[in-house]
Amino acid sequence: MKAYIVGGAVRDQLLGLPVRDRDWVVVGARPEDLLAQGFRPVGKDFPVFLHPETQEEYALARTERKTAPGYKGFVFHAAPDVTLEEDLVRRDLTINAIARGEDGTIVDPHHGRADLEARVLRHVSAAFAEDPVRILRVARFAARFADFSVAPETLALMSAMVAADEVDALVPERVWQELARGLMEARPSRMFEVLRACGALARILPELDALWGVPQRPDFHPEVDTGVHMMLVVDMAARIEAPLAARFAALGHDLGKGGTPAATLPRHSGHEARSVALLGPLCQRLRVPAECRDLALLVARHHGEIHRCEELRASTVVRILERCDALRRPERFEQLLLACEADYRGRQGFAERPYLPARCWRQALAAVRAVDAGALARACAEPARIPQRINEARVATVRQLVRSDQISLHRTKISPK
């Protein structure tokens, strides 16, 4: 019985990156052998065990055979006679098909180290085509390793898989899982570029795919193309280290521009409402978590108003804060501001500019939250008028801030949307 570290741990060590988790493959063993050593079984589809001390995963070397469409249609075979090379050949990319023995010996039958040096994402074998999840994984790795390119033959194979409708067999939860992980990488745009290049984006996120080729006003958007703008936005969201919900909101805020009537281009009047209408079904289709869905809907609906703070009356400022539930959930409103900042700075020539509206909104929110609603309610002789009195006090507080120049709502003009 021999154990080898495989996959990402070996890859990242060879790249000089921190190693997060280590996965092991055990050759020449049966489940009973690991159980006798105190390993705990956790695998559902094939034998995987947790080490009794390190809790790292140890999987028996295995082969697999595709028996049905989709990524679940496989039969696995794990036995003592399965070799390490047979196990490695079923992996997705050559850079993930490298093993290291307990003595430090590197086993690299598919030249993964050469592809690491060449900065290439290349599939191991034709078996790649049997699992559509691998399309998403390649795209995600492109977002993580931004200086890697996808090998032409791998991209061609991914395109053939899309043409064969393999992508349509993916379950929503797995699609969201991979998209979410890709959004949290350093260059999320690479993920969408790869998905678009093989045709998978049109199947997975047709609302996003529709944005390429849609023009915008060049005085507001020097990059002009809406799809290009969206990629700049998601990369800016990563640059400012926005959390997942804010990154997803940044990705979805302009989806409605894909449905702008041709006669009204390049203006996109009403795109906020169209974006909201598209996001609802999209989130339901991909089983997007509620916190991501809710923030995305808020950003889609209100990002134009957030940008145009210099045009708003104090009463409008208060109304937006209330509609965003900012008083009860200031931490979510902060994420909304991050998504809007990514939108503003995600334009050619704007990456280094400060997003001034965020400071104004934070000041306004602090002032409104300082209004003692409880005291106003107790002092009001007419209960029916309590909401009105509270609203008037909040508006008066914001108006006073503007007049005293403590908040510069009218001195932060920026190009909208």
Secondary structure, DSSP 8 states (H G I E B T S, - for coil): -EEEEETHHHHHHHHT------EEEEES--HHHHHHTT-EE--SSS-EEE-TTT--EEEE-EEEEE-SSSSS-EEEEE-TT--HHHHHTTSSBGGGS-EEETTS-EE-TT-HHHHHHHTEE-BSSGGGGG-THHHHHHHHHHHHSTT-EE-HHHHHHHHHHHHTT-GGG--HHHHHHHHHHHHTSS-HHHHHHHHHHTT-HHHH-HHHHTTTT-B--TTT-TT-BHHHHHHHHHHHHHHTT--HHHHHHHHHTTGGGGG--GGGTT--TTHHHHHHHHHHHHHHHHT--HHHHHHHHHHHHHHHHHHTGGG--HHHHHHHHHHTTTTT-HHHHHHHHHHHHHHHHSSTT-TTS--HHHHHHHHHHHHHHHS-HHHHHHH-S-GGGHHHHHHHHHHHHHHHHHHTTSS-GGG------
